[in-house]
Amino acid sequence: MKKFFENKKYLIIGVLALELVLLVVNALRFYRHEEISFISDDLILSYYDEATGTTVTEPGFYADHSSKPGSVVYTPDVFLKKGIYSVTIDCSSNGGTWHTNYSTLLASGDPTAAQSANLVSSDHTAIPSGDTSTSNLSWVHYGTNFTVRMGPETDATGDDLYVLVNSVTITYMAGMTVLHETAKFFFVLLLIDLVLFLYLFKKKETAEYLNKKAYVIAGMIFIIFFSSFMLFYRKIYFGDDIFYHLRRIAFLAEGLKSGQFPVKIQSGWDNDYGYAVGVGYGDVFLYPSAILVLLGFSVQFAYKFYIFLMNVLTAWISYHTSRRVSKNDYIALLCAGFFTLNGFRLQAVYTGATVGEYGAYTFLPLVVLGLYDIYTREKKYGYITLAFGIALVVANHVITPYILAFTIPLFCLLMIEKTIKKPVLLDLFKACGLTFLSSAFFVVPLLDYFEDMRGNDYSDILWERGHEMVTIFTEVADKSKDSGGWAGIGYGFIAIMALGIAIALSGKFKEKTSVYIRVVLFNALLFYMCLNNKVYFIFKDRLPGVFEHFAEIQYPWHILDIVAAITIFILAASLKEITKEEAGKSVALITGAIILMTCIYHGGELYKETSLEANEITMFDKTLLIETSDAEFILPGRDDTLPSRETDMVIRDENTQATASLISRNGLKITAQVDNPTGETVTVEAPLWGYRYYTAKGNGQKLNTYRADSYKLAVDIPAGFSGTITIKFTEPWHWRLAELASLAAFIFWGYKLFKYETSK
């Protein structure tokens, strides 16, 4: 036995074998069959009796606020073990969506209104008018008694809302639960294995690294913890764009489940008519969250995971970039603190819910670092860093690279005497080529579909969408109390810019003084462009054609993303010079304290407003998410009412004898029975928007597809045809070629970096 523990090879085999057994045992523990059904006679009605001033509970399945204020319907208590359950309700109701009438699973033994014991995480699924059935998922965390609650909001009285419940079925999702619990346990074991590996095989190296980087590690932990603070709340708070991005995660997962990859057009949107969000919005970094949904995690958890992932990447990339510039761990840590914790970014994450923007924000320091390397010639692969910095920005957001498209040329113009030098100019051209190749997987489909999309319609009020200077630096509560408010870039920005000016004017940059003065002025100009001012109006008045394209940025404060990235460069470069002197270390300490304290203050104020005032979203309501939405990448001109009215195959010609009906659908793949006994071609419209590159086949032949006048997908059925047809979305060859080009570019990037590191 002693020999076994001394031999690391045997020990590894033993640990892995034990973990495999534990995984199997854990999976078997959750494998069971369970289904509980209730009919209307089993249900319980609860309402407020105004005469007695008490809550009355009696048998009943019809909750009507016009006669019984605060009435709701419950199922009898039922014991549920830990696991994932699907609750299906056969019902009818009036009213709208999103909690006007809703259903959820409640722990009977928890009397608190907010279910504070956290015994279950349950979707609050809307029961909209016209639907006869609705379902929701619930994650039971602890085995106890539960009840299904159905009906109007209990505080809504005199609103004439009603819900009539015919039956309720609670089904245990065995496969999903086993997958979910196995995935959770696997991640825990993976973490344990990592610790064991570092202890058994890299003990000396790990100890040396921890000793050398102890303060940096502690600082990074604080930055990541503070930036992730709101994730510890068991619910999520409303953000301006949150439902848009919850849709993206939920329906990206459905697309993967249906066999699509990559998922360019997502089903689910517009009541399964589909939406080309994957064409118009980079979603590379949403795939881990979508995979978590496939593993049985809730959309809420997957959304929180994305935020945590971006918080970690933002802190690490800004630290890495600033360390490269400053050659100092502590300066880099300070820069990472400002870049990750400034109020503007936290607002984007938690009250704006601008997933694409703060995703792009994460990689902007790489763009700055790439330009730094190209112009200083410090590293040979500066063009690669620049290209992939831009490519990763493109992979997250449409607007941010659009801003880079005019800020980078402007920067190159400001540095004209260096730009025209052959090595710099050559690297810039190489960066352009590599940027296109690495972004081709996204850019090619976007350009292909560009004319088919509604696009941005905010171009006429750009000056109104800016901010006053006072709000750029401070926090402002949300008057509607929906999201919690806005937070600016903070007073630390003023301190950094002032420090940069002082160092430049003092001549500490020496022969680079002119360059750094231009960088500071360039950043100040970009900051000015974030404000609401007459410049935008004059721009539109004098150059309306140019302004129309420029105004695609939607909101001037989007430019603050670029400002923040340049700001940490100024901070890193300035502190690098100032700390060379003994007295400069005290200045650096004071500056660092000011910057971090303002970040913490503004972050704390934003968190306070959000936690106290913002609306909470308990879980994920698919009923709301499949509603028709008028977003940028939808087909313009379509009838918004069609998705709810026409859910089956449709033939417009009322005089034809041809028939068509939906048999099944899996994401965007539709199977339908079509019979055309006539002697003429008949057009059938599928319940899909008519994006290009759908294909249809039936009886071994390819059928003609196109966009109908209704903007739905039309399929021509030949005369005499009878049988099933299959419709699916198929990427064209040039999209696939673009994806291969991007893959090759990323491999090239990895090869070059590996070669450079091994050649040191």
C-alpha positions in Angstrom: 0.0 0.0 0.0 2.9 2.4 0.8 4.4 1.6 -2.6 1.1 2.5 -4.2 1.0 6.0 -2.6 4.7 6.6 -3.4 4.3 5.7 -7.1 2.6 8.7 -8.6 1.6 6.8 -11.8 -0.4 4.3 -9.7 -1.8 7.1 -7.6 -3.1 8.9 -10.7 -4.7 5.7 -12.1 -6.3 5.0 -8.7 -7.7 8.5 -8.3 -9.1 8.5 -11.9 -10.7 5.1 -11.3 -12.3 6.2 -8.1 -13.6 9.4 -9.8 -15.1 7.3 -12.6 -16.9 5.1 -10.1 -18.2 8.2 -8.2 -19.5 9.7 -11.4 -21.4 6.5 -12.3 -22.8 6.1 -8.8 -23.8 9.8 -8.8 -25.6 9.4 -12.2 -27.4 6.3 -11.0 -28.6 8.1 -7.9 -30.6 10.5 -10.1 -31.9 8.0 -12.6 -35.6 7.4 -11.8 -39.0 7.7 -13.5 -41.6 10.0 -11.9 -44.8 11.7 -13.2 -47.5 13.3 -11.1 -50.8 14.5 -12.6 -53.7 16.6 -11.2 -57.1 17.2 -12.7 -59.3 20.2 -12.1 -61.1 18.5 -9.2 -57.8 18.1 -7.3 -56.9 21.8 -7.4 -57.2 24.4 -4.6 -58.4 28.0 -4.9 -56.9 30.6 -2.6 -58.4 34.2 -2.4 -58.9 37.1 -0.1 -62.3 37.4 1.6 -63.0 41.1 2.0 -65.9 40.4 4.4 -63.8 38.5 6.9 -60.4 40.1 6.0 -58.8 36.6 5.8 -57.4 34.4 3.1 -59.8 31.6 2.2 -58.6 28.2 0.8 -61.2 25.9 -0.8 -61.4 23.4 -3.7 -61.4 25.2 -7.0 -59.7 25.6 -10.4 -60.9 29.0 -11.6 -59.2 32.2 -10.3 -61.1 35.3 -11.3 -60.0 38.7 -9.9 -63.3 40.3 -11.0 -65.2 38.3 -8.3 -62.4 37.1 -5.9 -59.6 39.6 -5.4 -56.1 38.1 -5.1 -57.3 34.6 -6.2 -54.9 32.0 -7.4 -55.0 28.3 -8.0 -52.6 25.7 -6.4 -52.0 22.0 -6.7 -52.0 19.9 -3.5 -48.6 19.5 -1.9 -46.4 16.9 -3.5 -43.0 15.6 -2.4 -40.3 16.1 -5.0 -36.7 14.9 -4.7 -33.7 16.8 -5.9 -33.7 17.1 -9.7 -35.1 19.0 -12.7 -38.9 18.9 -13.3 -41.1 20.0 -16.2 -44.5 21.5 -15.1 -47.1 21.4 -17.9 -50.4 23.2 -17.4 -53.6 22.8 -19.5 -55.4 26.0 -19.0 -57.1 29.1 -20.5 -56.7 32.7 -19.4 -57.0 36.4 -20.5 -54.5 39.1 -19.9 -51.0 39.5 -21.3 -47.6 38.0 -20.6 -44.7 38.3 -18.1 -46.3 37.8 -14.7 -49.7 39.3 -15.5 -50.8 35.6 -15.3 -48.0 33.2 -14.5 -47.2 29.8 -13.1 -44.3 28.7 -10.9 -43.2 25.9 -8.5 -43.1 26.9 -4.8 -41.7 25.1 -1.8 -44.7 24.6 0.5 -42.6 24.6 3.7 -41.0 28.0 3.0 -43.6 30.7 4.1 -41.4 33.6 2.9 -42.8 35.6 0.0 -39.4 35.5 -1.8 -38.8 31.8 -1.1 -35.6 32.8 0.7 -34.6 29.2 1.6 -33.7 28.8 -2.0 -35.2 25.3 -2.2 -36.1 25.6 -5.8 -35.3 27.7 -8.9 -38.3 27.9 -11.0 -39.2 29.7 -14.2 -42.0 32.2 -13.7 -43.8 31.2 -16.9 -46.4 33.6 -18.3 -49.8 32.3 -19.1 -50.8 34.4 -22.1 -54.3 34.9 -23.5 -55.1 32.4 -26.3 -52.7 29.7 -25.2 -54.2 26.4 -24.0 -51.0 24.9 -22.6 -47.8 26.2 -21.0 -44.8 24.6 -19.4 -41.8 25.5 -17.4 -38.7 24.0 -15.9 -37.9 23.9 -12.2 -34.6 23.0 -10.5 -35.4 21.4 -7.1 -32.4 21.8 -4.8 -33.7 20.0 -1.8 -36.3 17.2 -1.5 -39.4 18.5 0.3 -43.1 19.3 -0.4 -43.9 21.6 -3.4 -47.0 23.1 -5.0 -47.6 24.6 -8.4 -49.0 28.2 -8.2 -51.1 29.4 -11.2 -53.0 32.6 -11.7 -52.8 36.4 -11.8 -50.4 38.5 -9.7 -51.8 38.3 -6.2 -51.5 42.1 -5.7 -53.5 42.8 -8.8 -57.1 43.4 -7.8 -60.1 44.6 -9.8 -58.3 43.9 -13.1 -60.7 41.2 -14.3 -57.9 38.8 -14.9 -58.7 35.1 -14.8 -57.1 31.7 -15.1 -59.0 28.4 -15.6 -56.9 25.3 -15.0 -57.9 22.0 -16.4 -54.9 19.9 -15.4 -51.3 20.0 -14.2 -48.6 17.4 -14.9 -45.2 17.4 -13.1 -42.7 15.3 -15.0 -39.2 14.4 -13.7 -36.6 15.0 -16.4 -34.4 12.0 -15.7 -32.0 12.5 -18.7 -31.5 16.2 -18.1 -31.1 15.7 -14.4 -28.5 13.0 -14.8 -26.6 15.0 -17.4 -26.8 18.1 -15.2 -25.7 16.5 -12.0 -22.9 14.5 -13.7 -21.6 17.7 -15.3 -21.6 19.5 -12.0 -19.8 16.7 -10.2 -17.3 16.4 -13.1 -16.4 20.1 -12.8 -15.8 19.6 -9.1 -13.6 16.6 -9.7 -11.7 18.5 -12.4 -10.9 21.2 -9.9 -9.7 18.7 -7.4 -7.6 17.0 -10.0 -6.0 20.4 -10.9 -5.1 21.0 -7.2 -3.7 17.5 -6.9 -1.6 17.9 -10.1 -0.1 21.2 -8.9 0.6 19.7 -5.5 2.0 16.3 -6.6 3.8 17.2 -9.8 4.4 21.0 -9.7 4.7 21.6 -6.0 8.0 23.5 -6.2 7.0 25.6 -9.2 3.6 26.4 -7.7 5.1 27.4 -4.4 7.6 29.7 -6.1 5.0 31.2 -8.4 2.6 31.9 -5.4 5.4 33.4 -3.4 6.5 35.6 -6.3 3.0 36.7 -7.3 1.1 36.6 -4.0 0.0 40.2 -4.0 -0.9 40.1 -7.7 -3.0 37.0 -7.2 -4.7 38.6 -4.2 -5.3 41.8 -6.2 -6.8 39.8 -9.2 -9.0 37.8 -6.9 -10.4 41.1 -5.5 -10.9 42.6 -8.9 -12.7 39.5 -10.2 -14.8 39.1 -7.0 -15.8 42.8 -6.9 -16.7 42.8 -10.6 -18.7 39.6 -10.1 -20.4 40.7 -6.8 -23.9 40.9 -8.3 -23.7 37.3 -9.5 -24.0 36.0 -6.0 -27.7 37.0 -5.9 -29.8 34.0 -6.7 -31.9 35.9 -9.2 -30.8 38.3 -11.9 -31.6 41.9 -12.2 -33.3 43.5 -15.2 -30.9 45.2 -17.7 -31.9 47.2 -20.7 -31.0 44.5 -23.2 -31.3 41.5 -21.0 -34.1 39.7 -22.8 -32.4 40.1 -26.2 -29.3 38.3 -24.9 -31.2 35.7 -22.9 -32.9 34.8 -26.2 -29.5 34.5 -27.8 -28.2 32.0 -25.2 -31.4 30.0 -25.0 -31.9 29.7 -28.7 -28.2 29.2 -29.5 -28.5 26.1 -27.3 -31.6 24.9 -29.2 -29.7 25.5 -32.4 -26.8 23.3 -31.3 -29.3 20.7 -30.0 -31.0 20.5 -33.4 -27.6 19.9 -35.1 -26.7 23.3 -36.4 -23.1 24.5 -36.2 -22.4 27.3 -36.3 -25.9 28.6 -35.5 -26.3 31.5 -37.8 -30.1 31.6 -37.7 -31.7 30.8 -34.4 -35.1 29.2 -34.0 -37.3 30.3 -31.1 -37.4 34.0 -32.0 -40.7 35.2 -33.4 -42.5 32.1 -32.3 -40.0 29.8 -34.1 -40.0 31.8 -37.3 -36.3 32.4 -36.7 -33.9 35.3 -36.5 -30.5 35.8 -38.1 -28.9 37.0 -34.9 -25.8 34.8 -35.5 -25.3 36.6 -38.8 -25.5 40.1 -37.4 -24.1 39.5 -33.9 -20.9 37.7 -33.0 -21.7 34.9 -30.5 -18.4 32.9 -30.3 -18.1 33.5 -26.5 -21.8 32.6 -25.9 -21.2 29.0 -27.0 -19.8 27.9 -23.5 -23.1 29.3 -22.0 -25.2 27.5 -24.6 -23.4 24.3 -23.8 -24.1 24.7 -20.1 -27.8 25.0 -21.1 -27.5 21.7 -23.0 -26.0 20.2 -19.8 -29.1 21.0 -17.9 -28.1 24.3 -16.3 -30.6 27.1 -16.3 -30.4 30.0 -18.8 -30.0 32.3 -15.7 -26.9 30.4 -14.6 -25.6 30.3 -18.2 -26.0 34.1 -18.4 -24.2 34.6 -15.1 -21.4 32.3 -16.3 -20.9 34.5 -19.4 -20.5 37.5 -17.2 -18.0 35.8 -14.9 -16.0 34.6 -17.9 -15.9 38.1 -19.3 -14.9 39.5 -15.9 -12.0 37.0 -15.7 -10.9 37.7 -19.2 -11.2 41.5 -18.9 -9.0 41.5 -15.7 -6.4 39.1 -17.2 -6.1 40.8 -20.6 -5.9 44.3 -19.2 -3.3 43.1 -16.7 -1.3 41.4 -19.4 -1.4 44.4 -21.7 -0.4 46.9 -19.0 2.4 44.7 -17.8 3.8 44.5 -21.2 3.8 48.3 -21.4 5.0 49.0 -17.8 7.1 46.0 -17.1 5.7 46.1 -13.5 3.2 43.7 -11.9 1.7 46.3 -9.5 1.2 48.9 -12.2 -0.4 46.3 -14.3 -2.7 45.3 -11.4 -3.8 48.9 -10.9 -4.6 49.2 -14.7 -6.6 46.0 -14.6 -8.5 47.3 -11.6 -9.4 50.5 -13.4 -10.3 48.8 -16.7 -12.4 46.1 -15.0 -14.0 48.0 -12.2 -14.8 51.4 -13.6 -18.5 52.3 -13.3 -19.0 52.5 -17.1 -18.1 48.9 -17.5 -20.1 47.7 -14.5 -23.1 49.6 -15.7 -22.8 47.8 -19.1 -22.7 44.5 -17.4 -25.4 44.8 -14.8 -27.9 47.5 -15.7 -27.3 47.9 -19.4 -26.9 44.1 -20.0 -25.1 45.1 -23.2 -23.5 41.7 -23.6 -22.0 42.4 -27.0 -20.5 45.7 -25.9 -18.8 44.5 -22.7 -17.7 41.4 -24.5 -15.9 43.5 -27.1 -14.6 45.8 -24.4 -12.7 42.8 -23.0 -10.4 42.6 -26.0 -9.8 46.2 -26.7 -6.5 46.3 -24.7 -5.1 43.8 -27.2 -5.8 46.3 -30.0 -3.9 49.0 -28.1 -1.1 46.5 -27.4 -0.9 45.5 -31.0 -0.5 49.2 -32.1 2.1 49.7 -29.3 4.2 46.8 -30.6 3.9 47.9 -34.2 5.0 51.4 -33.6 7.6 50.7 -30.9 8.9 47.5 -32.7 9.1 46.0 -29.2 7.7 42.7 -30.4 7.9 41.1 -33.8 4.3 39.9 -33.8 2.6 43.2 -33.1 0.5 42.9 -36.3 -0.8 39.5 -35.1 -1.8 40.9 -31.8 -3.6 43.9 -33.5 -5.3 41.6 -36.0 -6.6 39.2 -33.4 -7.5 41.9 -31.0 -9.8 43.4 -33.6 -11.1 39.9 -34.7 -12.1 39.1 -31.1 -13.8 42.5 -30.9 -15.7 41.6 -34.1 -16.6 38.2 -32.6 -18.6 40.0 -29.9 -20.1 43.2 -31.2 -20.9 45.0 -34.4 -20.6 48.6 -33.3 -17.3 48.5 -31.5 -15.3 47.4 -34.6 -17.2 50.1 -36.5 -15.8 52.7 -34.1 -12.3 51.1 -34.5 -12.6 51.6 -38.2 -12.3 55.4 -37.8 -10.3 55.6 -34.6 -7.4 53.5 -35.7 -6.9 55.4 -39.0 -7.1 58.6 -37.1 -4.4 57.4 -34.7 -2.2 56.4 -37.6 -2.7 59.8 -39.1 -1.6 61.4 -35.8 1.5 59.3 -35.8 2.1 60.0 -39.5 5.9 60.3 -39.3 6.1 56.8 -37.9 3.2 55.3 -39.9 4.9 56.0 -43.2 8.1 54.1 -42.2 8.3 50.8 -44.2 8.3 48.3 -41.2 5.3 50.0 -39.6 3.4 50.4 -42.8 4.1 46.8 -43.8 2.9 45.5 -40.4 -0.3 47.6 -40.6 -1.1 46.1 -44.0 -0.4 42.6 -42.7 -2.6 43.3 -39.8 -5.4 44.4 -42.2 -5.1 41.2 -44.2 -4.9 38.9 -41.1 -7.9 40.8 -39.5 -10.1 40.1 -42.5 -9.1 36.4 -42.6 -9.6 35.9 -38.9 -12.9 37.7 -39.0 -14.1 36.2 -42.3 -16.3 33.7 -40.5 -18.5 36.6 -39.3 -17.9 39.3 -41.9 -18.7 37.3 -45.0 -22.2 36.2 -43.8 -22.9 39.7 -42.5 -22.1 41.4 -45.8 -24.0 38.7 -47.6 -27.1 39.3 -45.6 -26.6 43.1 -45.1 -29.3 44.2 -47.5 -31.8 41.8 -46.1 -31.7 43.3 -42.6 -33.6 46.1 -41.0 -30.4 47.6 -39.5 -30.0 50.6 -37.2 -32.6 53.5 -37.3 -31.0 55.8 -34.7 -29.0 57.9 -37.0 -31.0 61.1 -36.7 -30.6 61.8 -32.9 -27.0 60.9 -32.2 -26.4 64.2 -30.3 -29.3 63.5 -28.0 -27.9 60.0 -27.1 -24.7 61.3 -25.7 -24.2 62.3 -22.0 -23.5 65.4 -20.2 -20.0 65.6 -18.8 -21.2 65.4 -15.2 -22.9 62.0 -15.8 -19.9 60.7 -17.7 -18.0 60.9 -14.3 -20.8 60.1 -11.9 -23.6 57.6 -11.3 -27.3 58.4 -12.1 -30.2 56.5 -10.7 -32.7 55.0 -13.2 -35.9 57.1 -12.8 -38.0 54.2 -14.1 -36.5 51.9 -11.5 -36.2 49.2 -14.1 -32.4 48.6 -14.2 -30.8 50.6 -11.3 -29.1 53.3 -13.3 -26.1 54.6 -15.2 -22.5 54.9 -14.0 -19.8 56.9 -15.8 -16.1 56.2 -16.2 -15.4 57.8 -12.8 -13.1 60.4 -11.3 -10.2 58.1 -11.7 -10.2 58.9 -15.4 -9.4 62.6 -14.6 -6.6 61.5 -12.3 -5.0 59.3 -15.0 -5.3 61.9 -17.7 -3.9 64.6 -15.5 -1.0 62.3 -14.6 -0.4 61.6 -18.3 -0.3 65.3 -19.1 2.0 66.0 -16.1 4.5 63.3 -17.1 4.5 64.5 -20.7 5.0 68.2 -19.9 7.7 67.4 -17.4 9.7 65.7 -20.2 10.0 62.3 -18.5 9.0 60.6 -21.7 12.2 62.2 -23.2 12.3 61.8 -27.0 8.8 60.2 -26.9 7.2 63.2 -25.4 5.6 64.4 -28.6 4.1 60.9 -29.1 2.6 60.7 -25.7 1.2 64.2 -25.8 -0.6 63.2 -29.0 -1.9 60.0 -27.3 -3.3 62.0 -24.4 -4.9 64.6 -26.7 -6.3 61.8 -28.9 -7.9 60.2 -25.9 -9.3 63.6 -24.8 -10.8 64.0 -28.3 -12.5 60.6 -28.1 -13.8 61.4 -24.7 -15.3 64.6 -26.0 -17.1 62.7 -28.7 -18.9 60.7 -26.0 -20.8 63.9 -25.0 -24.1 65.2 -26.3 -22.9 68.3 -28.2 -23.6 70.4 -31.3 -20.7 68.8 -33.2 -22.9 65.9 -34.2 -25.7 68.2 -35.3 -23.3 70.3 -37.4 -21.9 67.1 -38.8 -25.3 66.0 -39.9 -26.2 69.5 -41.2 -23.0 69.8 -43.3 -22.2 66.2 -44.2 -25.5 64.3 -44.0 -24.2 61.4 -46.2 -21.1 60.8 -44.1 -23.0 61.3 -40.8 -25.5 58.6 -41.8 -22.7 56.0 -41.8 -21.0 57.4 -38.8 -24.2 57.4 -36.8 -24.3 53.6 -36.9 -22.5 53.8 -33.6 -26.1 54.4 -32.1 -24.9 56.0 -28.9 -21.9 58.3 -28.6 -20.9 56.8 -25.2 -20.0 53.6 -27.0 -16.7 55.4 -27.7 -15.9 55.2 -24.0 -14.9 51.6 -24.6 -12.0 52.8 -26.7 -11.3 55.6 -24.2 -10.9 53.1 -21.3 -8.5 51.0 -23.3 -6.3 54.0 -24.2 -6.6 55.3 -20.6 -4.9 52.2 -19.0 -2.2 52.5 -21.6 -1.6 56.1 -20.5 -1.6 55.0 -16.9 0.8 52.1 -17.5 3.2 54.3 -19.5 3.1 57.2 -17.1 3.6 55.2 -13.9 6.4 53.3 -15.6 8.3 56.6 -16.0 7.4 58.1 -12.6 8.4 55.0 -10.6 11.9 55.2 -11.9 12.4 58.0 -9.3 12.1 57.4 -5.6 9.7 60.3 -5.1 7.6 59.0 -8.0 6.7 55.9 -6.0 4.7 58.0 -3.5 2.9 59.7 -6.4 2.1 56.3 -7.9 0.7 55.1 -4.6 -1.5 58.1 -4.2 -2.7 57.9 -7.8 -3.4 54.2 -7.4 -5.4 54.8 -4.3 -7.5 57.5 -5.9 -8.2 55.5 -8.9 -9.2 52.3 -7.1 -11.3 54.1 -4.5 -13.3 56.0 -7.1 -13.9 52.7 -8.9 -15.0 51.0 -5.7 -17.2 54.0 -4.8 -19.0 54.2 -8.2 -19.3 50.4 -8.4 -20.8 50.3 -4.9 -23.2 53.1 -5.7 -24.3 51.3 -8.9 -24.7 48.0 -7.0 -26.7 49.7 -4.3 -29.1 51.3 -6.7 -29.5 48.0 -8.6 -30.0 45.8 -5.6 -32.5 48.2 -4.0 -34.4 49.4 -7.0 -34.0 47.3 -10.1 -36.6 44.7 -11.2 -35.7 41.1 -10.5 -35.9 38.3 -13.0 -36.5 35.1 -11.2 -35.6 32.7 -13.9 -36.2 32.3 -17.6 -39.6 32.8 -19.3 -39.7 31.2 -22.7 -43.2 32.5 -23.3 -41.9 36.0 -23.3 -38.7 35.2 -25.2 -40.5 33.7 -28.2 -42.6 36.8 -28.7 -42.2 38.8 -31.9 -39.4 41.3 -31.7 -38.4 44.2 -33.9 -34.6 43.9 -33.9 -31.8 45.0 -36.2 -31.3 41.7 -38.1 -34.9 40.8 -38.8 -36.3 41.1 -42.3 -37.8 44.6 -42.8 -41.4 44.9 -43.9 -42.7 41.6 -42.5 -46.0 41.3 -40.7 -45.4 41.0 -37.0 -48.7 39.2 -36.5 -48.0 36.2 -38.7 -45.9 34.2 -36.2 -48.8 33.9 -33.8 -51.5 33.5 -36.5 -49.8 31.1 -39.0 -48.0 28.3 -37.1 -48.6 25.6 -39.7 -47.9 25.4 -43.4 -50.0 27.8 -45.4 -51.3 27.8 -49.0 -52.6 31.3 -49.9 -54.6 30.1 -52.9 -58.1 29.3 -51.4 -59.3 27.7 -54.6 -56.7 25.0 -54.9 -57.2 21.4 -53.8 -53.6 21.1 -52.6 -53.0 20.6 -48.9 -50.0 21.0 -46.6 -49.5 20.4 -42.9 -46.6 20.4 -40.5 -45.5 16.9 -39.3 -42.6 17.9 -37.0 -39.9 20.5 -36.6 -36.5 20.4 -34.9 -35.1 23.9 -34.7 -35.2 25.3 -38.3 -35.6 21.8 -39.8 -39.2 21.2 -40.8 -40.9 18.1 -42.1 -44.3 18.6 -43.7 -46.9 16.5 -45.6 -47.8 18.1 -48.9 -50.3 16.9 -51.5 -50.8 18.7 -54.8 -53.2 16.7 -57.0 -53.6 19.7 -59.4 -51.9 20.1 -62.7 -50.2 23.3 -61.6 -47.3 24.3 -59.3 -48.6 25.4 -55.9 -46.7 27.6 -53.5 -46.6 26.6 -49.8 -45.4 29.0 -47.1 -43.5 27.5 -44.1 -43.7 29.0 -40.6 -40.2 30.5 -41.1 -39.0 34.0 -42.1 -37.7 33.9 -45.7 -34.0 34.3 -45.1 -31.8 33.1 -48.0 -30.1 29.7 -48.1 -33.0 27.5 -46.9 -33.3 24.3 -49.0 -36.2 22.0 -49.5 -36.4 18.5 -50.7 -39.2 16.0 -51.3 -39.4 12.6 -53.0 -35.7 12.8 -53.9 -35.9 16.1 -55.7 -34.8 19.6 -54.8 -37.7 22.1 -54.6 -37.5 25.8 -55.4 -37.4 28.1 -52.3 -37.7 31.8 -52.1 -39.0 34.7 -50.1 -42.8 35.1 -50.4 -44.6 38.5 -50.5 -45.4 37.9 -46.8 -41.7 37.6 -46.2 -42.1 34.0 -45.2 -40.2 31.1 -46.7 -42.0 29.9 -49.8 -41.6 26.4 -51.4 -42.9 25.6 -54.9 -44.6 22.2 -55.0 -44.7 20.6 -58.5 -47.9 19.4 -60.1 -48.9 15.9 -58.9 -46.6 15.9 -56.0 -47.6 13.9 -52.9 -45.3 13.1 -50.0 -43.2 14.6 -47.3 -40.9 17.6 -47.8 -37.9 18.5 -45.6 -36.9 22.1 -45.2 -33.6 23.1 -43.5 -31.1 26.0 -43.4 -27.9 25.1 -45.2 -24.9 27.5 -45.2 -23.6 28.3 -48.7 -20.1 27.2 -49.8 -18.6 30.7 -49.4 -19.7 30.9 -45.8 -18.0 27.6 -45.1 -14.9 28.8 -47.0 -14.8 31.9 -44.8 -15.0 29.8 -41.7 -12.1 27.6 -42.8 -10.1 30.8 -43.6 -10.7 32.1 -40.0 -9.8 28.7 -38.6 -6.5 28.7 -40.5 -5.8 32.3 -39.4 -6.2 31.3 -35.7 -4.0 28.3 -36.2 -1.4 30.6 -37.8 -1.7 32.9 -34.7 -1.1 30.1 -32.3 1.8 28.7 -34.3 3.5 32.1 -34.5 3.1 32.8 -30.8 4.3 29.3 -29.9 7.3 29.6 -32.2 8.2 33.0 -30.7 8.0 31.7 -27.1 10.0 28.6 -27.8 12.7 30.6 -29.6 13.5 32.8 -26.5 
